[in-house]
Amino acid sequence: WTVRMGVGGFQDLARPLPWLVLAVVALPWYGLCYARNGGVFLEEFLWKHHFARFATGALEHNQPIWFFLPVLAGALLPWPPLAAMLDRDGLWRDRRGFFLASWAVVTLLFFSLSQDKLPGYILPALPAAAALAGIALAGKRAAPAALPICAAMLALMPVAAAILPEALETGFTAAVRQARFTTLPLVAVAILAAGVWWAERTGRRRVAVAAVALAAVAAFALIKQSSFPAIERQAGARTLWQKARQYDKLCLGEVRRHQAYGLHYYAGRKLPDCEVELQPYRIQKGEVVFDIGH
């Protein structure tokens, strides 16, 4: 972006007010964390989880360089085909559009170069990508295939709802092998895609967009209704803490790391590790058990 803007872009980077706002927002948190934890905070948070994670793959979340392409497409469902409707020459001429494109593409490239990759890393690119999709829809460029394909991609939503809990448990590749398409959703999506194609061909783009958007909202509601409770029971900490909160003396046994963080949060304190400080009740594998050995 700065190269595109020339000298004025570099002058913008030197303006003190944005840097002051950044400091006011961020520095108190960094200062408090350092005051409480000392040098281990700098070592663990800054070095290990930023530089080492990026350059060396220290946390064993190694993924191929193309990993974020399907992640970004999945996060934007059902709208990725709208990229075909963008006026790329117009993006270069329009400073605002070019800024959004720079934001999305550079974020994608930067995190693709990281050795460690997790799906959440790409979240900063989504607002810009969504805005670019809006620019594509607001343009006059005819693309009779793009919106029907968006509608057709909604056929993936029932499959996603079915396999999402399994994907989080055993991995995406293993879960996909269990994926099955059923007839009724495919017929409904085919009818929707045909209607969207007709609306786009007859100049009724708002009708076409509204149809896809409403169907997408319904599809995401299906995922929330059918998958999220299973995900919460399987990977969340809130339901597990609701079982455990009635016991005063607790320790953590075999618990996933992210669940341990969540349990500390809901407990309002750091629960001890059973290997270090044995307690009468042990949280282990999604259950609270009485420790006979205690």
Disulfide bonds with the S-S distance in Angstrom:
Cys251-Cys274 2.00
